[in-house]
Amino acid sequence: MTKNNAVIIFIRSPEKGRVKTRLAKGVGDTAALALYRCFVMDVLDIVRSTPWALRVYYYPENAIHHIRDWVGEDLDLFAQKGTTLGEKMENALADTFTAGYERAVLIGSDLPDLPSQILDTAFKALDQCSAAIGASHDGGYYLIGFTAKGFTPRIFHGIPWGTDQVFDLTLNRFKDHHVSHCTLPVWRDIDTQKDLGFLNLDPASKTAVHTTNYLLK
């Protein structure tokens, strides 16, 4: 089962003023960039601690050398393809299933304290359902996953990305297209300065190590 599972992570090239812009409104561009770098390292560490394949999709396409210098040479890196977030997620999942994986879970890079147990729960859910989804506190979702047989690209069509309707509309898409789905625990992605206050910074959790070290400096 293990080698049939893949975790997809979306990242952006770490450029000042271009990442975590909502967070930057509270902490400034310099701190937002530093925190973004920490978030990505923490998420990568979380997935590396698991037995599942890790596929990193980066943006923009011409940033490959910068990305490799940052995250290392040992990762499977792929350029994000598409214009909208929905197109990029659809293409990354399709690409992963074409590569032969039976189950794939996609997450963002702003989940530094996400327990690996939630990823495990998602893959177990995909033994029962065609799709798995985890709501974030702001009306979006922090995770979406599919089985290869149950993958339905139309789920991503016509969604107003970046609004508080994303999760509910996606559930409606599942129902409209008769896609069986399982829901996961709600988790908070880190978009604003306020969100930082909800981070689990307990060293015993073994998550958010880079982020914790930065915030406690």
C-alpha positions in Angstrom: 0.0 0.0 0.0 2.7 2.5 1.0 4.5 2.7 -2.3 1.1 3.4 -4.0 0.6 6.6 -2.0 2.0 10.1 -2.9 1.8 13.4 -1.1 1.9 16.5 -3.4 3.1 19.8 -1.9 2.7 23.1 -3.7 5.4 25.7 -3.1 6.4 29.1 -4.5 9.8 30.5 -5.1 10.7 32.4 -1.9 10.8 36.0 -3.0 10.3 39.0 -0.7 7.0 40.7 -1.3 5.6 37.7 -3.3 4.9 35.1 -0.7 2.5 35.2 2.3 1.3 38.7 1.4 -1.6 38.6 3.9 0.8 37.6 6.7 3.2 40.4 5.6 0.5 43.0 6.3 1.0 42.1 10.0 4.6 41.1 10.3 6.3 42.8 7.3 7.8 41.4 4.1 11.1 40.3 5.7 9.5 38.3 8.5 6.8 36.9 6.1 9.5 35.6 3.8 11.5 34.1 6.7 8.4 32.4 8.0 7.4 31.1 4.6 10.8 29.5 4.3 10.3 27.9 7.7 6.8 26.7 6.8 8.0 24.9 3.7 10.9 23.2 5.6 8.5 22.1 8.3 6.0 20.7 5.8 8.8 18.9 3.9 10.1 17.4 7.1 6.6 16.2 8.0 6.2 14.3 4.8 9.8 13.0 4.8 9.1 11.4 8.1 6.5 9.2 6.5 6.9 6.2 4.1 5.0 7.9 1.3 6.3 9.4 -2.0 6.8 13.1 -2.0 6.2 15.2 -5.1 6.9 18.9 -4.9 5.2 21.2 -7.5 6.8 24.7 -7.6 5.9 28.1 -9.1 7.0 29.9 -11.2 8.3 27.5 -13.8 11.5 29.3 -14.4 12.5 29.1 -10.7 13.8 25.5 -10.9 17.4 26.4 -10.1 16.4 28.7 -7.2 14.0 26.0 -5.8 16.7 23.3 -6.0 19.2 25.4 -4.2 16.7 26.0 -1.5 15.0 22.7 -0.9 17.8 20.4 -2.0 18.6 18.1 -4.9 17.0 15.0 -3.5 13.4 15.9 -4.1 11.2 15.1 -7.1 10.4 18.6 -8.4 7.7 19.5 -11.0 6.6 22.8 -12.4 3.0 23.8 -11.6 0.9 23.8 -14.9 -2.2 26.0 -15.4 -3.5 29.5 -14.8 -5.8 29.1 -11.9 -5.2 27.2 -8.6 -7.8 24.7 -9.7 -6.1 24.0 -13.0 -2.8 23.6 -11.2 -4.2 21.2 -8.7 -6.0 19.2 -11.4 -2.9 18.9 -13.5 -0.6 17.9 -10.5 -3.0 15.2 -9.5 -3.5 14.0 -13.1 0.3 13.9 -13.5 0.7 11.9 -10.3 -1.8 9.3 -11.3 -0.3 9.1 -14.8 3.0 8.3 -13.0 1.3 5.2 -11.5 0.2 6.2 -8.0 -3.1 4.8 -6.8 -3.8 7.4 -4.2 -2.6 11.0 -4.0 -3.1 13.7 -1.4 -2.4 17.4 -2.1 -1.5 20.0 0.5 -0.1 23.5 0.6 3.0 24.9 2.2 1.4 26.8 5.0 0.7 23.9 7.4 3.9 23.8 9.5 2.2 22.1 12.4 0.1 19.5 10.5 0.5 16.1 12.2 1.5 13.3 9.9 -1.4 11.4 11.4 -3.8 13.5 9.4 -2.1 12.4 6.2 -2.4 8.8 7.4 -6.1 9.4 8.1 -6.5 10.8 4.6 -4.9 7.7 2.9 -7.0 5.4 5.1 -10.1 7.3 4.0 -9.1 6.8 0.4 -9.4 3.0 1.0 -13.2 3.7 1.6 -13.9 6.8 -0.5 -13.0 8.1 -3.9 -11.9 11.5 -2.4 -10.8 13.0 0.9 -11.0 16.6 1.9 -10.1 18.6 5.0 -11.6 22.0 5.7 -9.6 25.0 6.8 -11.0 27.6 9.2 -11.5 30.2 6.5 -13.9 28.4 4.2 -11.3 26.8 2.0 -9.6 23.5 2.4 -6.0 22.5 3.4 -6.0 19.0 1.9 -7.7 17.2 -1.0 -7.0 13.7 -2.1 -8.3 11.2 -4.6 -7.9 7.6 -5.7 -6.7 7.2 -9.3 -10.0 5.5 -10.2 -12.1 8.1 -8.4 -10.2 11.2 -9.7 -12.7 13.7 -11.1 -11.1 16.8 -12.7 -14.5 18.6 -12.9 -14.4 19.0 -9.1 -12.0 21.9 -9.7 -14.0 23.6 -12.4 -15.9 26.9 -11.7 -14.7 27.4 -8.1 -14.1 31.0 -6.9 -10.7 30.4 -5.4 -9.6 32.5 -2.5 -13.2 32.9 -1.1 -15.0 31.4 1.9 -17.2 29.3 -0.4 -14.5 27.0 -1.7 -15.0 24.1 0.7 -18.8 24.1 0.5 -18.9 24.4 -3.3 -16.4 21.6 -3.5 -18.7 19.4 -1.4 -21.5 20.3 -3.8 -19.3 19.2 -6.7 -18.7 15.9 -5.1 -22.4 15.3 -4.8 -23.2 16.6 -8.3 -20.7 14.2 -9.9 -21.5 11.3 -7.5 -18.0 11.2 -6.0 -17.9 9.4 -2.6 -15.9 11.5 -0.2 -14.6 11.5 3.4 -14.0 14.6 5.4 -11.0 15.1 7.7 -10.5 17.1 10.8 -10.5 20.9 10.4 -7.1 22.4 10.4 -5.8 26.0 10.3 -3.4 27.1 7.6 -1.3 30.1 8.4 -2.3 33.1 6.3 -2.3 36.0 8.7 -0.5 37.2 11.8 -3.5 36.1 13.9 -3.1 32.6 12.6 0.4 32.4 14.1 -1.2 32.5 17.5 -2.9 29.1 16.8 0.3 27.3 15.9 1.1 24.2 18.0 4.6 25.1 19.1 5.0 22.2 21.6 8.3 20.5 20.9 6.7 17.2 21.8 4.5 17.4 18.7 7.7 17.1 16.5 6.1 19.5 14.0 6.8 23.2 13.2 10.4 22.9 14.4 11.8 25.5 12.0 8.9 27.8 12.6 9.2 27.5 16.3 12.9 28.2 16.3 12.3 31.3 14.3 9.5 32.6 16.4 11.4 32.0 19.7 14.5 33.8 18.6 
